[in-house]
Amino acid sequence: MIAAQATAKYVRTSAQKAGLVLALIRGADVNQALAALRFSRKKVARDIEKVLRSAIANAQQKPGFSGDADRLYVSACAADQGPSQKRVRPAPMGRAYRVVKRTAHLTVAVAERPAPAAPRARKPARTGGGAAAGKQK
């Protein structure tokens, strides 16, 4: 089973906001995840889409990949908090307010679903015998 991941560091959003979008795609097939990110109204969805496409490309480059990207799914995704930039904003009466500009590290992991097993041959149905077979009118 092939697994690959991609990471984007220092993305200019909070980890909480990115986590909301990542929850949409966790466990989904890559095509469904790309569609969900494409039509999401959140700004961070663009960055997550780039990371997901990178993870798919990383999986395709691994030796042993089946070549079918449709069998890939988002096995794990996370948004970790990165370093925050502290800035100062002027406030009334000579004071100042602290502004915290947060960053996040986005990680998306994809894995390949196992190949569908070939259908097994069914045993033929048993005929005759049994309690109901002996009763005739």
Backbone bond lengths (Angstrom), bond angles and torsions (degrees), N, CA, C in turn:
res aa  C-N    CA-C-N  psi(-1)  N-CA   C-N-CA  omega(-1)  CA-C   N-CA-C  phi
1 M - - - 1.456 - - 1.527 108.17 -
2 I 1.298 116.66 127.41 1.453 123.05 -177.79 1.529 109.44 -89.19
3 A 1.319 115.68 135.43 1.460 121.61 175.22 1.523 108.49 -136.30
4 A 1.317 116.90 142.06 1.460 121.95 179.35 1.521 108.18 -148.81
5 Q 1.323 114.97 160.28 1.460 118.91 178.59 1.514 110.08 -143.96
6 A 1.318 115.04 164.14 1.453 122.55 176.40 1.521 107.88 -141.81
7 T 1.318 115.61 150.58 1.460 121.54 -177.20 1.523 110.25 -133.69
8 A 1.306 116.74 138.57 1.459 122.79 170.67 1.524 106.84 -118.23
9 K 1.314 115.69 123.99 1.460 119.74 -177.65 1.519 110.73 -105.03
10 Y 1.302 114.75 153.52 1.468 123.91 174.98 1.524 112.30 59.88
11 V 1.324 117.10 39.13 1.461 121.43 175.80 1.521 107.66 -75.37
12 R 1.312 116.72 132.72 1.459 122.07 -171.30 1.530 111.46 -81.23
13 T 1.316 115.09 70.54 1.459 123.21 174.48 1.521 106.94 -154.91
14 S 1.309 116.84 167.88 1.458 118.91 176.76 1.526 109.40 -84.81
15 A 1.303 115.59 152.31 1.464 120.50 -179.61 1.531 110.55 -65.30
16 Q 1.315 117.26 -30.80 1.466 120.40 179.81 1.528 111.14 -66.54
17 K 1.323 117.55 -43.16 1.458 120.89 179.51 1.528 110.80 -66.72
18 A 1.323 116.99 -39.85 1.457 120.22 178.72 1.528 110.91 -67.97
19 G 1.324 116.42 -34.83 1.460 120.55 -179.89 1.515 112.76 -63.82
20 L 1.330 117.07 -32.05 1.460 120.51 178.09 1.525 110.88 -64.60
21 V 1.327 117.13 -40.02 1.458 120.94 -179.86 1.527 110.34 -75.15
22 L 1.333 117.29 -37.33 1.464 120.18 179.69 1.527 111.30 -64.76
23 A 1.314 116.95 -29.81 1.464 120.06 178.60 1.530 111.30 -65.15
24 L 1.336 117.16 -25.66 1.460 120.85 178.81 1.525 112.54 -68.08
25 I 1.342 116.57 -33.11 1.469 119.38 -171.85 1.520 112.78 -104.45
26 R 1.310 118.83 -7.49 1.466 120.94 -176.64 1.528 110.36 -61.61
27 G 1.326 116.84 122.93 1.456 122.81 178.10 1.520 114.60 85.20
28 A 1.328 118.76 -2.63 1.460 121.50 -177.19 1.525 110.90 -87.43
29 D 1.333 116.10 157.85 1.460 120.54 172.34 1.524 108.28 -63.84
30 V 1.340 116.38 153.96 1.463 119.02 -174.61 1.533 111.62 -64.03
31 N 1.320 118.15 -35.48 1.465 119.37 179.42 1.525 111.11 -66.98
32 Q 1.316 117.30 -40.42 1.462 120.80 177.22 1.523 110.40 -67.21
33 A 1.329 116.58 -38.65 1.463 120.41 -179.83 1.529 111.00 -66.21
34 L 1.334 116.76 -42.42 1.464 119.77 178.42 1.524 111.10 -63.84
35 A 1.332 116.98 -38.03 1.464 120.10 178.28 1.533 110.59 -67.18
36 A 1.317 116.87 -40.79 1.469 119.83 179.68 1.522 110.92 -64.88
37 L 1.332 117.00 -39.38 1.460 120.11 179.50 1.526 111.25 -71.44
38 R 1.310 116.00 -35.20 1.465 120.46 -178.19 1.524 111.29 -62.76
39 F 1.331 116.34 -38.64 1.456 120.11 -174.93 1.523 113.08 -102.81
40 S 1.334 116.87 8.87 1.454 119.99 175.69 1.525 109.52 -75.22
41 R 1.310 116.27 145.02 1.458 119.94 -178.54 1.531 112.36 -88.35
42 K 1.314 117.17 -3.02 1.462 120.30 -178.49 1.525 110.18 -79.74
43 K 1.307 116.67 140.60 1.469 121.53 -178.54 1.532 111.69 -67.36
44 V 1.322 117.31 -34.23 1.456 121.26 -177.58 1.530 111.64 -70.14
45 A 1.335 117.79 -13.91 1.468 120.66 -179.81 1.517 111.39 -62.79
46 R 1.331 118.16 -30.71 1.472 121.09 177.24 1.518 110.74 -64.30
47 D 1.327 116.50 -44.50 1.460 120.18 179.62 1.525 111.05 -65.65
48 I 1.316 116.94 -39.72 1.465 120.50 179.17 1.524 110.06 -67.18
49 E 1.327 117.18 -36.28 1.471 120.40 177.95 1.531 110.54 -62.86
50 K 1.324 117.11 -40.65 1.466 120.05 177.93 1.527 111.26 -63.48
51 V 1.326 116.49 -40.46 1.464 120.14 179.47 1.528 110.29 -67.18
52 L 1.328 116.89 -40.37 1.469 120.41 178.96 1.524 110.94 -64.07
53 R 1.324 117.35 -43.43 1.469 119.92 178.10 1.529 111.07 -63.08
54 S 1.310 116.83 -35.92 1.466 120.68 176.86 1.521 111.19 -66.30
55 A 1.322 117.23 -40.61 1.465 120.88 178.70 1.526 110.94 -65.03
56 I 1.332 117.09 -37.99 1.466 121.00 177.26 1.520 109.75 -64.01
57 A 1.327 116.78 -44.15 1.464 120.55 179.08 1.524 110.99 -63.97
58 N 1.329 117.16 -37.61 1.466 120.12 177.67 1.529 111.06 -64.21
59 A 1.329 116.71 -38.74 1.467 120.21 179.12 1.520 110.80 -67.29
60 Q 1.324 117.11 -37.16 1.460 120.37 -178.83 1.526 111.99 -69.13
61 Q 1.318 117.69 -23.83 1.465 121.03 -179.46 1.521 112.80 -85.45
62 K 1.316 117.64 -11.53 1.471 120.13 -177.73 1.521 110.32 -73.32
63 P 1.335 116.88 143.14 1.468 118.83 175.36 1.525 110.06 -68.80
64 G 1.316 116.08 139.88 1.450 120.74 -178.96 1.513 113.67 94.65
65 F 1.340 118.08 1.27 1.460 120.60 178.56 1.512 108.43 -71.97
66 S 1.337 116.50 137.62 1.463 121.08 -175.12 1.525 112.89 -71.56
67 G 1.326 118.14 -18.91 1.456 121.36 -178.82 1.515 113.06 94.72
68 D 1.318 118.02 -5.88 1.450 121.99 -179.10 1.529 108.84 -103.75
69 A 1.321 116.39 101.50 1.464 120.27 -178.40 1.526 111.97 -71.18
70 D 1.329 117.67 -15.37 1.464 120.38 179.77 1.522 111.87 -71.32
71 R 1.337 117.77 -16.35 1.463 120.44 179.19 1.522 112.27 -87.31
72 L 1.327 117.96 -1.41 1.464 121.06 178.70 1.527 110.08 -82.02
73 Y 1.328 115.03 147.31 1.468 120.84 174.65 1.522 108.51 -141.65
74 V 1.323 116.39 161.44 1.465 122.23 -179.97 1.520 107.12 -80.18
75 S 1.325 116.13 104.18 1.465 119.60 -176.67 1.524 111.78 -82.16
76 A 1.314 117.24 -32.98 1.466 120.30 178.82 1.525 108.87 -155.71
77 C 1.318 116.13 150.29 1.456 121.25 174.58 1.524 108.06 -155.17
78 A 1.323 114.45 143.98 1.465 118.93 -176.42 1.522 109.91 -149.45
79 A 1.313 115.17 153.87 1.458 122.62 173.81 1.521 106.99 -125.58
80 D 1.317 116.03 109.59 1.459 121.25 178.98 1.520 109.44 -99.83
81 Q 1.314 115.17 150.87 1.455 120.06 -178.81 1.522 110.15 -74.55
82 G 1.322 116.29 132.52 1.456 122.06 176.09 1.515 109.81 -100.03
83 P 1.317 116.43 -171.86 1.468 118.94 179.28 1.530 111.20 -68.88
84 S 1.313 115.61 144.40 1.462 121.10 179.94 1.517 109.74 -100.48
85 Q 1.329 115.85 140.23 1.462 120.94 176.22 1.518 107.85 -93.71
86 K 1.318 115.63 127.55 1.458 119.83 -179.50 1.526 108.83 -100.50
87 R 1.310 115.48 127.44 1.453 121.65 179.34 1.520 108.60 -127.68
88 V 1.335 115.69 164.13 1.458 121.27 -179.02 1.518 108.51 -119.04
89 R 1.334 115.09 133.41 1.456 121.36 179.78 1.520 107.81 -117.43
90 P 1.323 116.77 132.04 1.473 118.48 179.59 1.526 111.85 -61.99
91 A 1.308 115.02 144.40 1.451 122.24 179.13 1.528 108.37 -129.14
92 P 1.317 117.69 167.72 1.471 119.81 -178.48 1.533 112.97 -61.82
93 M 1.290 114.70 155.55 1.469 123.97 175.09 1.522 112.27 60.02
94 G 1.331 117.16 37.47 1.456 120.73 174.04 1.515 115.03 75.68
95 R 1.290 117.48 8.38 1.457 119.95 179.64 1.530 110.19 -90.13
96 A 1.335 115.45 -179.92 1.460 120.17 179.75 1.523 109.54 -143.38
97 Y 1.330 115.43 146.64 1.455 121.88 176.20 1.524 108.62 -107.98
98 R 1.308 115.73 143.86 1.459 121.12 176.90 1.523 108.70 -86.06
99 V 1.329 116.79 129.82 1.464 122.38 175.70 1.522 107.15 -113.54
100 V 1.327 116.85 126.08 1.460 121.83 -179.33 1.523 108.08 -107.95
101 K 1.333 116.04 116.87 1.462 121.36 178.13 1.523 107.21 -100.53
102 R 1.308 115.57 107.79 1.462 120.76 -172.12 1.524 111.49 -85.85
103 T 1.337 115.20 153.09 1.458 122.17 173.89 1.524 108.32 -128.26
104 A 1.323 115.08 164.48 1.461 120.06 -178.36 1.523 109.62 -141.51
105 H 1.318 115.31 153.92 1.459 122.57 172.80 1.527 106.98 -108.92
106 L 1.330 116.65 118.44 1.459 121.95 -177.32 1.524 109.93 -100.08
107 T 1.311 117.67 130.70 1.460 122.86 178.12 1.522 108.92 -128.83
108 V 1.336 115.75 128.80 1.457 121.73 177.50 1.526 107.72 -127.64
109 A 1.328 116.45 127.76 1.463 122.10 178.29 1.519 108.66 -115.83
110 V 1.331 115.69 135.64 1.464 121.02 176.81 1.519 108.35 -119.30
111 A 1.309 115.61 152.43 1.468 121.91 177.99 1.514 108.36 -140.74
112 E 1.316 114.56 161.50 1.454 120.60 -178.34 1.517 109.27 -96.69
113 R 1.315 116.04 131.36 1.457 119.55 176.24 1.527 108.36 -71.25
114 P 1.334 117.12 147.05 1.462 118.27 177.73 1.528 110.77 -62.93
115 A 1.326 114.72 150.65 1.463 119.76 -179.32 1.521 109.13 -63.11
116 P 1.325 117.29 141.56 1.464 118.75 178.13 1.522 109.90 -63.40
117 A 1.306 116.10 132.70 1.462 120.97 -178.05 1.521 109.70 -70.94
118 A 1.332 115.10 148.16 1.459 119.75 177.47 1.521 108.46 -67.93
119 P 1.319 117.25 140.71 1.469 118.41 -179.25 1.523 110.61 -63.85
120 R 1.323 115.08 133.86 1.462 119.87 -179.64 1.523 109.39 -78.51
121 A 1.329 115.09 151.11 1.459 119.70 177.28 1.522 108.27 -71.31
122 R 1.306 115.91 133.49 1.464 120.40 -178.71 1.519 109.48 -84.26
123 K 1.282 114.95 146.73 1.460 119.78 176.88 1.528 108.34 -70.91
124 P 1.314 117.38 142.94 1.466 118.26 178.47 1.528 109.91 -65.36
125 A 1.320 115.41 148.15 1.461 121.04 -179.35 1.517 109.52 -68.05
126 R 1.307 115.04 140.92 1.471 119.47 178.91 1.509 109.43 -76.24
127 T 1.306 115.70 134.84 1.464 119.59 178.20 1.509 109.01 -117.57
128 G 1.301 115.68 153.62 1.452 120.84 178.87 1.514 111.53 72.37
129 G 1.301 116.16 179.36 1.460 120.86 178.48 1.507 111.30 68.13
130 G 1.288 116.42 179.45 1.443 121.12 177.27 1.512 111.68 90.50
131 A 1.304 117.21 169.18 1.457 122.53 -175.34 1.515 111.70 -71.63
132 A 1.323 118.47 -35.78 1.463 121.10 -176.43 1.528 111.61 -75.88
133 A 1.309 118.14 -21.88 1.473 120.32 -174.99 1.528 111.30 -71.03
134 G 1.341 119.86 -28.89 1.446 121.18 -176.87 1.514 113.70 -79.51
135 K 1.307 118.17 -16.29 1.472 120.85 -177.60 1.523 109.43 -91.83
136 Q 1.315 116.44 113.09 1.457 121.36 176.69 1.506 109.16 -129.18
137 K 1.296 118.32 153.98 1.475 122.95 -179.44 1.484 110.72 -94.38
